[in-house]
């Protein structure tokens, strides 16, 4: 049937269309059935919604995604037909039952995902199946290759291409923003795609965006890496391993991070960056994604094995992720500290970790010892060459190469959180930091965040400040300050007297 388009300026995250309930019943199209929409020589599969009164007989309501893909204007005719049930649903059911999927079945799931023939509920079932049943090594390789093939690929002109990635979970860990310019200043090609915050105060992309645009498409990214041998951009815009971004959209509200999807997510994107050598950071400790050394070692073995199967050399560093790396948390606060550290001040903790990680990477590439590689990295920082390269990257991505630390403004309202008792700082909680900063408005409001006055092992008296919270909204500031009371644990020197 041909229906008149009525467009809604609303995006649903998937293709959806609304039919008049009576007309849908006549056409035998049930709620949440798939329908094929055709207009202007283009065709998409969408999920059917029903409306008794809002959509009239002879109309079809279209949300942003479907309308854009069909290049529709209000009032245009749209051909509507029932669509076949995707065969990949059988593969999803097979995984939920605990069976092994073939490469063809996995490719089918990713093909239907990219064609948007699967609903969010069906994709959530696939993620749940992977979470509860796991993936074999063959399934993991097949899924990684399918994700890699689902988007574009970079082809840097350099003979050797390297990349770095952290599995995250540590507040203020901006190691990559120093490591990339250190390595690139030595003439080594290091493209770096990174994520926006999912549950944290800021992702690397959010902080880099305080300096320059990060939503580059693949042509722009190719130009930047060929010009300056590096970039630091948001992976969601460049369309590398595009299926992974769609699965992240499903995983995010479920807070599910299955090991198999972690492996495939990271290495598919590293492969799409053109990387031959990959350094992965696996932070461990209370509040980090990995609790202990044994978990990290097991994950490192899986990363290294999968890397070999994909033709990449992968090495993993295991680092302390029990506390935030910086005292300044939030996009602008972290950007300010990154720039200060590149200039020779800033955070000694950030500088030390970036140099050690760079040393490990240089040992992989040049056959030097890790200590020698670390010394070389420190020289690049101390000489100003890493800063110069970072500002080249900023300029190539469309930012201001004359940026100064004072350019990063903070929220106009601030509130201090004081210690209720005296004692020693026992723990500073990464997850509570993220909750407080997001309540303050981060990462959307780049000026929101917090500044820690103490770290683990410090001593504090009752009434002394533990941290300050910044926000541009008084109500958000109050909520954030309340949550921030959970961030710092103070241990009494004397627990009890018996």
Residue pairs with C-beta under 8 A, 6 or more apart in sequence:
1 23
1 27
1 79
1 80
1 81
2 77
2 78
2 79
2 80
3 19
3 23
3 58
3 59
3 60
3 77
3 78
3 80
4 58
4 59
4 60
4 75
4 76
4 77
4 78
5 39
5 59
5 60
5 62
5 67
5 72
5 73
5 74
5 75
5 76
5 77
5 78
6 55
6 59
6 60
6 61
6 62
6 74
7 61
7 62
7 67
7 72
7 73
7 74
8 61
8 62
8 63
8 64
8 67
9 64
10 63
10 64
11 63
11 64
11 65
12 63
12 64
12 65
13 65
13 120
13 249
14 47
14 65
14 116
14 119
14 120
15 37
15 44
15 45
15 46
15 47
15 63
15 65
15 66
15 69
15 116
16 46
16 47
16 48
16 49
16 63
16 65
16 66
17 35
17 37
17 46
17 47
17 48
17 49
17 60
17 61
17 62
17 63
17 66
17 80
18 48
18 49
18 50
18 51
18 54
18 55
18 60
18 61
18 62
19 27
19 29
19 35
19 48
19 49
19 50
19 51
19 55
19 60
19 61
19 80
20 50
20 51
20 52
20 55
20 56
20 57
20 58
20 59
21 50
21 51
21 52
22 57
23 57
23 58
24 30
24 31
24 48
24 50
27 80
27 82
28 82
29 35
29 48
29 82
30 48
31 48
31 49
31 50
32 47
32 48
32 49
32 119
33 47
33 48
33 82
33 83
34 45
34 46
34 47
34 48
34 82
34 83
34 84
34 85
34 86
34 117
35 45
35 46
35 47
35 48
35 80
35 81
35 82
35 83
36 43
36 44
36 45
36 46
36 79
36 80
36 81
36 82
36 83
37 43
37 44
37 45
37 46
37 60
37 62
37 66
37 70
37 78
37 79
37 80
38 70
38 78
38 79
38 81
39 70
39 71
39 72
39 76
39 77
39 78
39 79
40 70
40 71
40 72
40 76
42 69
42 70
42 71
43 70
44 66
44 69
44 70
44 116
45 83
45 115
45 116
45 117
46 66
46 116
47 119
49 61
51 61
54 61
55 61
60 78
60 80
62 70
62 72
62 78
65 116
70 78
72 78
83 117
86 108
86 112
86 117
86 118
87 108
88 105
88 108
88 109
88 111
88 112
88 117
88 118
89 118
89 122
91 101
91 105
91 106
91 108
91 109
92 109
92 122
92 125
92 126
92 129
94 101
94 105
95 101
95 126
95 129
95 130
95 133
96 125
96 128
96 129
96 132
96 133
98 133
100 136
100 138
100 139
101 109
101 139
101 142
102 142
103 138
103 142
103 145
103 146
106 139
106 142
106 143
106 146
107 142
107 146
109 118
109 126
109 146
110 143
110 146
110 147
110 149
110 150
110 243
112 118
113 123
113 150
113 243
113 246
113 247
114 150
114 242
114 243
114 246
118 126
120 250
123 246
123 247
123 250
124 250
124 254
127 247
127 250
127 251
127 254
127 256
127 258
127 261
128 254
128 256
130 258
130 260
130 261
131 256
131 258
134 258
134 259
134 260
135 143
135 260
137 305
137 306
137 309
139 260
140 260
140 263
140 264
140 306
141 306
141 309
141 310
143 260
143 264
144 263
144 264
144 267
144 268
144 271
144 306
144 310
145 268
145 310
146 243
147 241
147 243
147 244
147 264
147 265
147 268
148 241
148 268
148 271
148 272
150 241
150 242
150 243
150 244
151 239
151 240
151 241
151 242
151 243
151 272
152 218
152 238
152 239
152 240
152 242
152 272
153 240
153 272
153 274
154 191
154 218
154 221
154 222
154 225
154 240
154 272
154 273
154 274
155 222
155 274
156 189
156 191
156 222
156 225
156 226
156 274
157 226
158 188
158 189
158 229
160 188
160 189
160 276
160 277
160 365
161 189
161 190
161 191
161 273
161 274
161 275
161 276
161 277
162 183
162 188
162 189
162 190
162 275
162 276
162 277
162 278
162 279
162 361
162 364
162 365
163 190
163 191
163 192
163 270
163 273
163 275
163 277
163 278
163 279
164 175
164 176
164 179
164 180
164 190
164 192
164 278
164 279
164 280
164 281
164 357
164 361
165 176
165 194
165 266
165 269
165 270
165 278
165 279
165 280
165 281
166 173
166 175
166 176
166 280
166 281
166 282
166 283
167 262
167 266
167 280
167 281
167 282
167 283
167 289
167 290
167 299
168 195
168 200
168 203
168 283
168 289
169 200
169 283
169 287
169 288
169 289
169 290
169 321
169 430
170 283
170 288
170 321
170 323
170 324
170 325
170 430
171 200
171 201
171 324
171 325
171 326
171 329
171 430
171 433
171 434
172 201
172 324
172 325
172 326
172 327
172 328
172 329
172 334
172 337
172 350
173 281
173 283
173 321
173 324
173 325
173 326
173 353
174 204
174 207
174 325
174 326
174 334
174 337
174 338
174 350
175 281
175 325
175 350
175 353
175 354
175 357
176 192
176 194
176 204
176 232
177 204
177 207
177 208
177 232
177 338
177 390
178 338
178 341
178 342
178 350
178 351
178 354
178 358
178 381
178 386
179 190
179 354
179 357
179 358
179 361
180 190
180 192
180 230
180 232
180 390
180 393
181 230
181 342
181 386
181 387
181 389
181 390
181 393
182 354
182 355
182 358
182 377
182 380
182 381
182 386
182 389
183 190
183 230
183 358
183 361
183 362
184 190
184 228
184 229
184 230
184 389
184 393
185 380
185 385
185 386
185 388
185 389
186 362
186 376
186 380
187 229
188 229
188 365
189 225
189 229
189 230
190 229
190 230
191 221
191 225
191 230
191 231
191 273
191 274
191 275
192 204
192 230
192 231
192 232
192 233
192 273
193 233
193 234
193 235
193 238
193 240
193 269
193 273
194 203
194 204
194 205
194 208
194 232
194 233
194 234
194 235
195 203
195 204
195 205
195 234
195 235
195 236
195 248
196 203
196 205
196 206
196 234
196 236
196 443
197 203
197 206
197 434
197 438
197 442
197 443
198 248
198 252
199 252
199 255
199 434
199 438
200 434
200 437
201 329
201 330
201 331
201 433
201 434
201 437
201 438
201 442
201 443
201 449
202 329
202 330
202 331
202 334
202 437
202 442
202 443
202 449
203 443
204 232
205 214
205 232
205 233
205 234
205 235
205 236
206 331
206 442
206 443
206 446
207 331
207 334
207 335
207 338
208 214
208 232
208 233
208 335
209 234
209 331
209 446
210 331
210 332
210 335
210 408
210 446
211 335
211 339
211 394
211 397
211 399
211 400
211 403
212 393
212 394
212 395
212 397
212 398
212 399
212 400
213 397
213 398
213 399
214 232
214 233
214 234
214 237
214 397
215 233
215 234
215 236
215 237
216 224
216 231
216 233
216 234
216 237
216 238
216 397
217 237
217 238
217 239
218 238
218 239
218 240
221 231
221 233
221 238
223 396
224 230
224 231
224 233
224 393
224 396
224 397
225 231
227 396
228 389
228 392
228 393
228 396
230 389
230 393
231 393
231 396
231 397
232 393
232 397
233 397
235 241
235 245
235 269
236 245
240 269
240 272
240 273
241 265
241 268
241 269
241 271
241 272
244 264
244 265
244 268
244 269
247 261
247 265
248 265
251 257
251 261
257 289
259 299
259 302
262 299
263 302
263 303
263 306
266 280
266 303
267 278
267 303
267 306
267 307
267 310
267 312
267 314
270 278
270 312
271 310
271 312
275 312
276 311
276 312
276 313
277 312
277 313
277 315
277 361
277 364
277 365
278 307
278 312
278 313
278 314
278 315
279 314
279 315
279 316
279 317
279 357
279 360
279 361
279 364
280 300
280 303
280 314
280 315
280 316
280 317
281 316
281 317
281 319
281 357
282 290
282 296
282 299
282 300
282 316
282 317
282 318
282 319
283 289
283 290
283 318
283 319
283 320
283 321
284 290
284 291
284 292
284 293
284 295
284 296
284 318
284 319
284 320
284 321
284 322
285 291
285 320
285 321
285 322
285 323
286 322
286 427
286 429
287 321
287 322
287 323
287 427
287 429
287 430
287 431
288 321
288 322
288 430
289 321
290 296
290 299
290 321
293 318
296 316
296 318
297 318
299 316
300 316
300 318
303 314
303 316
304 314
304 315
304 316
306 314
307 313
307 314
308 314
313 364
315 360
315 364
317 356
317 357
317 360
319 353
321 430
322 427
322 430
322 456
323 427
323 428
323 430
323 455
323 456
324 428
324 430
324 433
324 452
324 455
325 347
325 349
325 350
325 353
326 333
326 334
326 337
326 347
326 349
326 350
327 347
327 451
327 452
327 453
327 455
328 334
328 336
328 337
328 449
328 451
328 452
329 433
329 437
329 449
329 450
329 451
329 452
330 437
330 440
330 442
330 443
330 446
330 447
330 448
330 449
330 450
330 470
331 442
331 443
331 446
331 447
331 448
331 449
332 408
332 409
332 410
332 446
332 447
332 449
333 408
333 410
333 449
333 450
333 451
333 470
334 449
335 408
335 446
336 405
336 408
337 346
337 347
337 350
338 346
338 350
339 346
339 403
339 404
339 405
339 408
340 346
340 347
340 405
341 347
341 350
341 351
341 354
342 381
342 386
342 387
342 390
343 387
343 405
344 381
344 382
344 384
351 381
354 377
354 381
355 374
355 377
355 378
355 381
356 370
356 374
356 377
358 373
358 374
358 376
358 377
358 380
359 370
359 371
359 372
359 373
359 374
359 375
359 376
359 377
360 370
360 373
361 373
362 368
362 372
362 373
362 376
362 377
363 369
363 370
363 372
363 373
366 373
368 376
380 386
381 387
391 401
391 403
392 401
394 400
394 401
394 403
395 401
400 407
408 446
409 447
410 447
410 449
410 470
411 440
411 441
411 445
411 447
411 448
411 449
411 470
411 471
411 472
411 477
412 447
412 472
413 470
413 471
413 472
413 473
413 474
413 477
414 468
414 469
414 470
414 471
414 477
415 468
415 469
415 477
415 478
415 480
415 481
416 465
416 467
416 468
416 469
417 465
417 466
417 467
417 468
417 469
417 481
417 484
417 485
417 487
417 488
418 463
418 464
418 465
418 466
419 460
419 461
419 462
419 463
419 464
419 465
419 466
419 488
419 490
420 462
420 490
421 462
421 490
421 492
422 459
422 460
422 461
422 462
422 490
422 492
422 493
423 459
423 460
423 490
423 491
423 492
423 493
424 457
424 458
424 459
424 460
424 490
424 491
424 493
425 454
425 455
425 456
425 457
425 458
425 459
425 460
425 488
425 489
425 490
425 491
426 456
426 489
426 490
426 491
427 456
427 488
427 489
428 452
428 454
428 455
428 456
428 487
428 488
428 489
429 486
429 487
429 488
429 489
432 483
432 484
432 486
432 487
433 450
433 487
435 483
435 486
436 450
436 469
436 480
436 481
436 483
436 484
436 486
436 487
437 443
437 448
437 449
437 450
437 480
439 476
439 479
439 480
439 483
440 448
440 449
440 450
440 469
440 470
440 471
440 476
440 477
440 479
440 480
441 447
441 448
441 471
441 472
441 473
441 476
442 448
442 449
445 471
445 472
447 470
447 472
448 470
448 471
448 472
448 476
448 480
449 469
449 470
450 467
450 468
450 469
450 470
450 480
450 484
450 487
451 467
451 468
451 470
452 466
452 467
452 487
452 488
453 464
453 465
453 466
453 467
453 468
454 460
454 466
454 467
454 488
460 466
460 490
466 487
466 488
467 484
467 487
467 488
469 477
469 480
469 481
469 484
470 477
471 477
471 480
